[in-house]
Amino acid sequence: MTDEWRGWQEAAETALYGEGGFYRSQEGPAGHFRTSVHVSPLFAAAVARLLTGTARELGTETVDLVDVGSGRGELLTGVLGAVPKWLTVRAYAVELAGRPPGLDPRIEWRAELPQGVTGVLFANEWLDNVPTRIAEADADGIARYVLVRPSDGAERLGDPVDGADARWLRRWWPLSRPGERAEIGRPRDEAWARAVRSLSAGLAVAVDYAHVRGARPPYGTLTGFRAGREVRPVPDGSCDLTSHVALDACAAAVEAGTDRGAVPPELTDQRTALRGLGISGERPPLATASADPAGYLRALSAAGEAAELTARGGLGDFGWLTHRVDRTPDAPRSRPRPPG
């Protein structure tokens, strides 16, 4: 890998997705960190309820499910095992790494988004791995691009931020005091808008570490993960590179670019979203322990997993951004009925 100074977006793109990059390996992200999908099958069950409810709303027994940033297909595998028998699911895994052996043959593995799908597009911890440029305010408060040396992660400041990046910063993440940093989220806005446009009807859902304009972290969130541990971010291909997502900016990018009927996007936290899909961390009644000890232990285990998925200060704080896409521009602008 070159040792020249590069912008963070270019360096991270190569480190994550270039030849031999982190996300091209067969080991997959599960070897380095756990997402909600890996924490519990309850997460896939919740997505299955979301998909079933969307199919009912669309009035169809055949529905598409697109998993963007599919890892090794764990979410799709779980959903296919949890949907009701009456529902036929066309499952698409969108992932740059090769298809893992032994994957359910019903899952179509592809590198690009399918177009014109009807159903649910689900992106769990995808946008945080869409590389961005990074800006830092210099001693005079001027926002400058941060350059990085891929071999060791050393940084220095480059040219002042200009053009569309400067406009994005002014609107979404203004910098003023020396040393303040921001991840310029335009590539994520554009990636999410493209993903939503791939739907002809249904729901697009992005789930990720997130923040909003009123609560941006002053020094950014860029970090690395390797073998289950948070590490210093070095774009040499040896670790995951991730930063939290400005989901409010992603939402606005879709609203600005759409020419089809769609209700306003919803932005909530995972705790609220999963509770609405039947996932609760409440412990089972102790009285059931004597009547059905095995059932009580299963329920207790599920409650513990649900508690982790909805925990404050943890996965429960993840953002859920949901866009409803109507079939035609003149379709009624109603929200989907609750899954059931």
C-alpha positions as CSV (number, residue, x, y, z in Angstrom):
1,M,0.0,0.0,0.0
2,T,1.3,3.4,-0.9
3,D,2.8,5.6,1.9
4,E,1.8,8.9,0.3
5,W,-0.5,11.3,2.2
6,R,-4.1,10.8,1.1
7,G,-7.5,12.1,2.1
8,W,-9.3,9.9,4.5
9,Q,-12.1,9.0,2.1
10,E,-9.7,7.7,-0.5
11,A,-7.5,5.9,2.0
12,A,-10.4,4.2,3.8
13,E,-12.0,3.2,0.5
14,T,-8.9,1.3,-0.5
15,A,-8.3,-0.2,3.0
16,L,-11.9,-1.5,3.3
17,Y,-12.9,-2.3,-0.3
18,G,-9.8,-2.4,-2.4
19,E,-8.0,-5.6,-3.5
20,G,-7.2,-7.5,-0.3
21,G,-9.2,-4.9,1.7
22,F,-10.9,-5.6,5.1
23,Y,-14.3,-6.3,3.7
24,R,-13.1,-8.4,0.8
25,S,-11.8,-11.1,3.2
26,Q,-13.7,-14.4,3.7
27,E,-13.5,-14.1,7.4
28,G,-16.1,-11.3,7.4
29,P,-16.9,-8.6,10.0
30,A,-18.2,-11.2,12.5
31,G,-14.6,-12.1,13.3
32,H,-14.0,-8.5,14.5
33,F,-17.2,-7.1,16.0
34,R,-20.8,-8.0,16.8
35,T,-23.7,-6.3,15.2
36,S,-27.3,-6.7,16.4
37,V,-27.7,-9.6,14.0
38,H,-24.9,-11.5,15.8
39,V,-26.2,-10.7,19.3
40,S,-29.5,-12.5,19.0
41,P,-31.9,-14.2,16.5
42,L,-34.5,-11.9,18.0
43,F,-33.2,-9.2,15.7
44,A,-33.9,-11.2,12.6
45,A,-37.3,-12.1,14.0
46,A,-38.1,-8.4,14.3
47,V,-37.0,-7.8,10.7
48,A,-39.2,-10.7,9.7
49,R,-42.2,-9.0,11.4
50,L,-41.4,-5.8,9.7
51,L,-41.2,-7.5,6.3
52,T,-44.5,-9.4,6.9
53,G,-46.2,-6.2,7.9
54,T,-44.9,-4.4,4.8
55,A,-46.2,-7.3,2.6
56,R,-49.7,-7.0,4.2
57,E,-49.6,-3.2,3.6
58,L,-48.7,-3.8,0.0
59,G,-51.3,-6.5,-0.4
60,T,-48.9,-9.1,-1.6
61,E,-47.8,-12.6,-0.7
62,T,-44.5,-12.3,-2.6
63,V,-42.1,-9.6,-1.3
64,D,-38.4,-8.6,-1.7
65,L,-35.9,-8.2,1.1
66,V,-32.6,-6.5,0.2
67,D,-29.9,-6.7,2.9
68,V,-27.3,-4.0,2.1
69,G,-23.9,-4.8,3.6
70,S,-24.9,-8.4,4.2
71,G,-21.7,-9.7,5.8
72,R,-22.1,-13.4,5.4
73,G,-25.8,-13.4,5.0
74,E,-26.7,-13.9,8.7
75,L,-29.6,-11.5,8.7
76,L,-31.2,-13.0,5.6
77,T,-30.8,-16.5,6.9
78,G,-32.5,-15.6,10.1
79,V,-35.4,-13.8,8.4
80,L,-36.0,-16.6,6.0
81,G,-36.3,-18.9,8.9
82,A,-38.8,-16.6,10.8
83,V,-41.3,-15.4,8.2
84,P,-44.7,-17.1,8.0
85,K,-45.2,-19.9,5.5
86,W,-47.7,-17.9,3.4
87,L,-45.1,-15.3,2.6
88,T,-42.7,-15.9,-0.4
89,V,-39.5,-13.8,0.0
90,R,-37.1,-12.9,-2.7
91,A,-33.9,-12.4,-0.8
92,Y,-31.0,-10.3,-2.0
93,A,-27.6,-10.0,-0.3
94,V,-25.7,-6.9,-1.4
95,E,-22.0,-7.5,-0.5
96,L,-18.6,-7.1,-2.1
97,A,-17.1,-10.2,-0.6
98,G,-17.6,-13.5,-2.3
99,R,-20.7,-15.7,-1.5
100,P,-20.0,-17.8,1.6
101,P,-20.2,-21.6,1.2
102,G,-23.4,-23.3,2.4
103,L,-25.6,-20.2,2.1
104,D,-29.3,-20.8,1.6
105,P,-29.8,-21.1,-2.2
106,R,-32.9,-18.8,-2.0
107,I,-30.5,-15.9,-1.3
108,E,-29.2,-14.1,-4.4
109,W,-25.7,-12.8,-3.8
110,R,-24.7,-9.6,-5.7
111,A,-22.4,-6.7,-5.5
112,E,-24.9,-4.0,-6.6
113,L,-28.4,-3.0,-5.5
114,P,-31.2,-4.7,-7.4
115,Q,-33.6,-2.1,-8.9
116,G,-37.3,-1.9,-8.8
117,V,-37.8,-4.1,-5.8
118,T,-41.0,-4.2,-3.8
119,G,-40.7,-4.8,-0.1
120,V,-38.0,-3.9,2.4
121,L,-34.5,-2.6,1.9
122,F,-32.6,-3.1,5.2
123,A,-29.1,-1.6,5.8
124,N,-27.8,-2.6,9.2
125,E,-24.4,-0.9,10.0
126,W,-23.7,-0.2,6.4
127,L,-23.6,3.6,6.2
128,D,-21.0,3.8,8.9
129,N,-18.6,2.0,6.6
130,V,-19.2,4.3,3.6
131,P,-15.9,6.3,3.8
132,T,-16.0,10.1,4.2
133,R,-13.6,12.9,4.0
134,I,-12.6,14.3,7.4
135,A,-12.3,18.0,8.2
136,E,-10.6,19.7,11.2
137,A,-10.6,23.4,12.2
138,D,-7.1,24.8,12.2
139,A,-5.7,27.3,14.6
140,D,-7.6,30.1,12.8
141,G,-10.9,28.1,12.9
142,I,-10.7,27.3,9.2
143,A,-12.0,23.9,8.2
144,R,-9.3,21.9,6.4
145,Y,-9.2,18.4,5.0
146,V,-7.4,15.9,7.2
147,L,-4.8,13.8,5.3
148,V,-3.6,10.4,6.5
149,R,-0.6,8.2,5.9
150,P,-1.9,4.7,5.3
151,S,1.0,2.8,6.7
152,D,0.7,4.1,10.2
153,G,-2.4,6.4,10.4
154,A,-0.4,9.6,11.0
155,E,-2.3,12.7,10.1
156,R,-1.7,16.3,8.9
157,L,-4.0,19.1,7.7
158,G,-4.4,19.8,4.0
159,D,-6.3,22.3,1.9
160,P,-9.3,24.3,3.2
161,V,-12.6,22.5,2.7
162,D,-14.5,24.0,-0.3
163,G,-17.4,23.5,-2.7
164,A,-20.1,21.1,-1.8
165,D,-18.2,19.7,1.2
166,A,-18.1,23.2,2.7
167,R,-21.8,23.7,2.1
168,W,-22.5,20.4,3.8
169,L,-20.4,21.4,6.8
170,R,-22.1,24.7,7.1
171,R,-25.6,23.1,7.1
172,W,-24.9,19.9,9.0
173,W,-21.7,20.0,11.1
174,P,-20.3,23.6,11.4
175,L,-16.8,23.8,12.8
176,S,-15.5,26.9,14.5
177,R,-13.0,26.2,17.4
178,P,-9.5,24.9,16.6
179,G,-9.2,21.2,16.8
180,E,-12.9,20.4,16.2
181,R,-13.4,17.6,13.6
182,A,-16.2,16.4,11.4
183,E,-16.9,13.5,9.1
184,I,-18.3,15.1,5.9
185,G,-21.3,12.8,5.3
186,R,-22.1,13.7,1.7
187,P,-21.0,10.2,0.3
188,R,-23.4,8.6,2.8
189,D,-26.2,10.9,1.9
190,E,-25.7,10.0,-1.7
191,A,-25.4,6.3,-1.0
192,W,-28.6,6.2,1.0
193,A,-30.5,8.2,-1.6
194,R,-29.5,5.7,-4.2
195,A,-30.6,2.8,-2.0
196,V,-34.0,4.4,-1.4
197,R,-34.4,5.0,-5.1
198,S,-33.9,1.3,-5.8
199,L,-37.3,0.6,-4.2
200,S,-40.4,0.8,-6.3
201,A,-42.6,0.3,-3.2
202,G,-42.1,-0.5,0.4
203,L,-39.8,0.5,3.2
204,A,-36.1,1.5,3.3
205,V,-34.5,1.2,6.8
206,A,-31.0,2.3,7.8
207,V,-29.8,1.2,11.2
208,D,-26.5,2.6,12.5
209,Y,-24.5,4.5,15.1
210,A,-25.9,8.0,14.6
211,H,-26.0,11.6,15.8
212,V,-28.1,14.6,14.8
213,R,-27.1,18.2,14.2
214,G,-27.9,19.4,17.7
215,A,-25.6,16.8,19.3
216,R,-22.6,16.3,17.0
217,P,-19.5,15.0,18.8
218,P,-17.0,17.9,18.7
219,Y,-14.0,15.8,17.7
220,G,-15.6,13.3,15.3
221,T,-16.1,9.5,15.9
222,L,-13.6,7.8,13.5
223,T,-12.3,4.6,15.0
224,G,-11.1,1.1,14.2
225,F,-12.0,-2.4,15.2
226,R,-9.9,-5.5,15.1
227,A,-10.5,-9.0,16.7
228,G,-13.3,-7.6,18.8
229,R,-11.4,-4.7,20.2
230,E,-11.5,-1.0,19.4
231,V,-8.2,0.1,18.0
232,R,-6.6,3.2,16.5
233,P,-7.9,3.8,13.0
234,V,-5.1,3.0,10.5
235,P,-6.2,2.6,6.8
236,D,-3.8,-0.3,6.0
237,G,-6.5,-3.0,5.5
238,S,-5.9,-4.6,8.9
239,C,-9.0,-3.3,10.7
240,D,-12.5,-2.0,10.2
241,L,-12.8,1.7,9.9
242,T,-16.1,3.2,11.1
243,S,-17.6,6.5,12.1
244,H,-21.1,7.4,13.3
245,V,-23.7,8.6,10.7
246,A,-25.4,11.9,10.4
247,L,-28.8,10.2,9.7
248,D,-30.7,13.5,9.7
249,A,-28.6,14.6,6.7
250,C,-29.2,11.2,5.0
251,A,-32.9,11.7,5.5
252,A,-32.9,15.2,4.1
253,A,-30.9,14.0,1.0
254,V,-33.7,11.6,0.2
255,E,-36.4,14.2,0.7
256,A,-34.6,16.7,-1.5
257,G,-34.1,14.2,-4.4
258,T,-37.4,12.3,-4.5
259,D,-40.0,12.9,-7.1
260,R,-42.3,10.1,-5.9
261,G,-44.9,10.0,-3.3
262,A,-43.5,9.2,0.1
263,V,-44.4,10.1,3.7
264,P,-41.8,12.0,5.7
265,P,-39.0,9.8,7.0
266,E,-39.0,8.7,10.6
267,L,-35.9,8.8,12.8
268,T,-36.0,7.0,16.1
269,D,-33.8,4.8,18.2
270,Q,-33.4,1.0,18.1
271,R,-35.0,0.7,21.6
272,T,-38.2,2.2,20.4
273,A,-38.2,0.5,17.0
274,L,-37.7,-3.0,18.4
275,R,-40.3,-2.6,21.1
276,G,-42.7,-1.7,18.4
277,L,-41.8,-5.0,16.7
278,G,-42.4,-7.0,19.8
279,I,-38.9,-7.2,21.3
280,S,-38.9,-6.5,25.0
281,G,-36.2,-7.0,27.7
282,E,-38.8,-7.7,30.4
283,R,-38.0,-10.8,32.5
284,P,-40.6,-13.6,32.5
285,P,-42.8,-13.9,35.6
286,L,-40.9,-15.8,38.3
287,A,-44.0,-17.9,39.0
288,T,-43.6,-19.7,35.7
289,A,-40.2,-21.1,36.8
290,S,-41.8,-23.9,38.9
291,A,-44.6,-24.7,36.4
292,D,-42.3,-24.7,33.3
293,P,-38.6,-24.6,34.3
294,A,-37.3,-25.1,30.8
295,G,-39.7,-22.6,29.3
296,Y,-38.7,-20.1,32.0
297,L,-35.0,-20.5,31.2
298,R,-35.7,-20.0,27.5
299,A,-37.7,-16.9,28.2
300,L,-35.1,-15.6,30.6
301,S,-32.4,-16.1,28.0
302,A,-34.5,-14.3,25.3
303,A,-35.1,-11.4,27.8
304,G,-31.4,-11.0,28.3
305,E,-30.8,-10.9,24.5
306,A,-33.6,-8.4,24.1
307,A,-32.2,-6.3,26.9
308,E,-28.8,-6.1,25.1
309,L,-30.5,-5.2,21.8
310,T,-32.4,-2.3,23.5
311,A,-29.9,-1.2,26.1
312,R,-29.4,2.5,26.8
313,G,-25.8,3.4,26.1
314,G,-25.5,0.5,23.8
315,L,-27.3,-1.0,20.8
316,G,-30.6,0.5,21.9
317,D,-29.2,4.0,21.1
318,F,-28.6,3.1,17.5
319,G,-30.6,5.2,15.0
320,W,-33.3,3.8,12.8
321,L,-34.1,5.9,9.7
322,T,-37.2,4.7,7.9
323,H,-38.4,5.9,4.5
324,R,-41.8,4.7,3.0
325,V,-41.8,4.6,-0.8
326,D,-45.2,4.6,-2.5
327,R,-45.9,2.6,-5.6
328,T,-46.7,5.7,-7.7
329,P,-46.5,9.4,-7.3
330,D,-50.2,9.6,-6.7
331,A,-50.4,6.8,-4.2
332,P,-52.0,7.6,-0.8
333,R,-49.4,9.0,1.7
334,S,-50.3,6.7,4.6
335,R,-48.0,5.1,7.1
336,P,-47.7,1.3,7.1
337,R,-49.9,-0.5,9.6
338,P,-48.1,-2.0,12.5
339,P,-46.8,-5.5,11.8
340,G,-49.0,-8.3,13.1
